[in-house]
Amino acid sequence: MKKLVMLLMVGFLIIGLGGFVLAASDGGGTGGNSDEVVAAGGQGGENSGDELQDNIGTGTSNQGENSELQNQIRTGNYVNANGQQMQIQEKSNNRIELKTGNSRAETGLKISSEEVEGKTKLKATLSNGKNAEVKVMPDSASEKALTRLRLKTCSEEDGCRIELKEVGSGENAKLAYEVKTQRTSRFLGLFKMKMDVEAQVDAETGKVIRTKKPWWAFLASEPAE
């Protein structure tokens, strides 16, 4: 009787241990597989997102650089919107020279170009972020400035300089040609003197927006030259 009871108890114990081991094995395998899937999915998702974001960022950056390179004006001959020939020359210190006719103007501004029906439009980026179109060419600006200053010529030999630059500030910033030169005057009508004069011409409208002379100019006569 005792042997029978002992055999039954051992049998129940073996059956119980077997079921426990089987349950533990099934549960651990399922949980392990689930964790691997989550881990793989999470890592894969993060990497995919990061790579996609990096690619998008790189693509946008490259696109911007390529666009800038394409629009940046280069040395060469161009035709403006009025059919006039323009010559562009890249100078040192990131400066550019624009020549039309017998007049040339240098600028340190960032000049970009836009091609429209075979014609080239030039634009300068101002400090306020706006792009001002260079509608007036150096020869025309020089002529207007000289007329206001009562001069006939603007030659480098005589110290005449034309620069395309930004004038004003903030929202009032404009693109203008600044013409600087010297002219002969007679102080008090007797003494012959050289007078530094300058005029600024709006590069978009062609209007003379400013003239400058020394303080003693009102005491001097300025015969037309």
C-alpha positions in Angstrom: 0.0 0.0 0.0 2.8 2.4 1.0 4.7 1.5 -2.2 1.5 2.3 -4.3 1.1 5.7 -2.6 4.8 6.5 -3.1 4.6 5.6 -6.8 1.5 7.8 -7.2 3.2 10.8 -5.5 6.4 10.4 -7.7 4.2 10.1 -10.8 2.3 13.4 -9.9 5.6 15.1 -9.2 7.1 14.1 -12.5 4.0 15.2 -14.4 3.9 18.5 -12.6 7.6 19.2 -13.2 7.2 18.3 -16.9 4.2 20.7 -17.4 6.1 23.5 -15.6 9.2 23.1 -17.8 7.0 23.0 -20.9 5.1 26.1 -20.0 8.2 28.0 -19.1 9.9 27.0 -22.3 6.9 28.2 -24.4 6.5 31.4 -22.6 10.2 32.3 -22.7 10.5 31.6 -26.5 7.5 33.8 -27.3 8.7 36.6 -25.1 12.2 36.5 -26.6 10.9 36.6 -30.1 8.6 39.5 -29.3 11.5 41.5 -27.8 13.6 40.9 -30.8 10.9 42.1 -33.2 10.3 45.2 -31.1 14.0 45.9 -30.8 14.7 45.3 -34.5 11.7 47.4 -35.5 12.6 50.2 -33.1 16.2 50.3 -34.2 15.3 49.9 -37.9 12.6 52.6 -37.6 15.0 55.1 -35.9 17.8 54.5 -38.3 15.4 54.7 -41.3 14.0 58.0 -40.0 17.4 59.5 -39.2 18.8 58.4 -42.6 15.7 59.8 -44.4 16.0 63.1 -42.5 19.7 63.3 -43.2 19.1 62.6 -46.9 16.4 65.2 -47.1 18.6 67.8 -45.3 21.5 67.0 -47.5 19.4 67.2 -50.6 18.0 70.6 -49.6 21.4 71.9 -48.8 22.9 70.7 -52.1 19.9 72.1 -54.0 20.5 75.5 -52.4 24.2 75.5 -53.2 23.6 74.4 -56.8 20.9 77.1 -57.2 23.3 79.7 -55.8 26.1 78.6 -58.1 23.8 78.7 -61.1 22.6 82.2 -60.3 25.9 83.7 -59.4 27.0 86.0 -62.2 30.3 85.0 -63.9 32.9 86.6 -66.1 31.5 86.9 -69.7 29.5 88.9 -72.1 25.7 89.3 -71.7 22.8 91.1 -73.2 20.5 93.1 -70.8 16.8 93.5 -71.0 17.2 96.5 -73.4 19.4 94.6 -75.8 22.5 96.4 -74.6 25.8 94.5 -74.4 27.2 94.0 -70.9 30.7 92.8 -69.9 31.2 91.1 -66.5 34.6 90.8 -65.1 35.4 89.0 -61.8 37.9 91.0 -59.7 39.9 90.3 -56.6 38.4 90.4 -53.1 35.1 89.0 -54.4 34.4 92.2 -56.4 32.8 92.4 -59.8 33.2 94.9 -62.6 30.2 95.8 -64.9 31.0 97.6 -68.1 28.6 99.1 -70.7 29.8 101.4 -73.4 32.9 103.3 -72.2 31.8 103.2 -68.6 32.5 100.6 -65.9 31.4 100.2 -62.3 32.8 98.0 -59.6 30.8 96.4 -56.8 31.3 94.3 -53.7 27.7 93.3 -53.6 26.5 89.8 -54.4 25.2 89.9 -58.0 23.0 87.2 -59.4 21.6 86.8 -62.9 18.3 85.6 -64.3 17.8 84.6 -67.9 14.6 85.7 -69.5 14.0 85.0 -73.2 17.7 85.2 -74.0 18.2 88.4 -72.0 20.0 88.7 -68.7 18.7 90.5 -65.7 21.1 91.4 -62.9 20.0 91.6 -59.3 21.9 92.7 -56.2 21.2 91.4 -52.7 20.9 94.2 -50.1 21.5 94.0 -46.4 17.8 93.9 -45.7 17.4 90.7 -47.7 15.7 92.3 -50.7 16.9 91.9 -54.2 17.2 95.1 -56.2 17.3 94.8 -60.0 20.1 96.6 -61.8 17.9 98.4 -64.4 20.3 101.3 -65.1 23.7 100.6 -66.6 27.0 102.4 -65.7 27.1 104.5 -68.9 23.6 105.9 -68.3 24.3 106.5 -64.6 27.5 108.2 -65.4 25.8 110.5 -67.9 23.1 111.5 -65.4 25.6 112.2 -62.6 27.9 114.2 -64.8 25.0 116.3 -66.1 24.1 117.1 -62.5 27.7 117.9 -61.6 28.1 120.0 -64.8 30.9 117.8 -66.1 31.4 116.3 -69.6 33.6 113.2 -68.9 34.3 110.7 -66.2 37.7 109.1 -66.9 39.9 107.0 -64.6 42.9 109.1 -65.6 41.2 112.1 -64.0 40.4 110.1 -60.9 36.7 109.5 -61.7 35.3 106.3 -60.1 31.9 104.6 -60.4 30.8 102.1 -57.8 27.6 100.2 -57.6 26.7 100.0 -53.9 24.0 100.0 -51.2 23.0 103.4 -49.9 20.7 104.1 -47.0 19.8 101.5 -44.3 17.0 99.1 -43.2 13.8 99.4 -45.3 15.2 102.5 -46.9 18.2 100.8 -48.4 18.6 101.3 -52.1 20.9 100.2 -54.9 22.8 103.1 -56.4 25.7 104.2 -58.5 28.1 106.5 -56.7 30.2 108.7 -59.1 33.2 110.4 -57.5 35.5 112.8 -59.3 37.3 116.1 -59.1 36.4 119.3 -60.9 38.0 122.7 -61.3 36.6 125.6 -59.4 37.6 129.2 -58.5 37.5 129.9 -54.8 36.1 133.4 -54.3 36.2 133.7 -58.0 40.0 134.2 -57.9 41.9 131.1 -56.7 41.9 128.0 -58.9 41.2 124.9 -56.8 40.3 121.2 -57.2 37.0 120.3 -55.7 36.0 116.7 -54.8 32.4 116.1 -55.9 30.1 113.1 -56.0 26.6 112.1 -57.1 24.5 109.0 -56.5 22.1 107.6 -59.1 19.4 105.1 -58.2 20.2 101.9 -60.1 16.5 101.0 -60.5 14.9 104.4 -61.5 17.9 106.3 -62.9 17.1 109.4 -60.7 19.9 111.4 -59.1 19.2 110.9 -55.4 22.2 112.8 -53.9 25.0 115.2 -54.6 27.9 116.1 -52.4 30.4 118.9 -52.5 32.9 120.4 -49.9 31.5 122.9 -47.4 33.2 125.8 -49.1 31.5 125.1 -52.5 29.1 128.0 -52.0 32.2 130.3 -52.0 33.5 128.9 -55.3 32.4 129.2 -58.9 32.0 126.1 -60.9 32.4 126.7 -64.6 31.1 124.0 -66.9 33.8 121.6 -68.0 
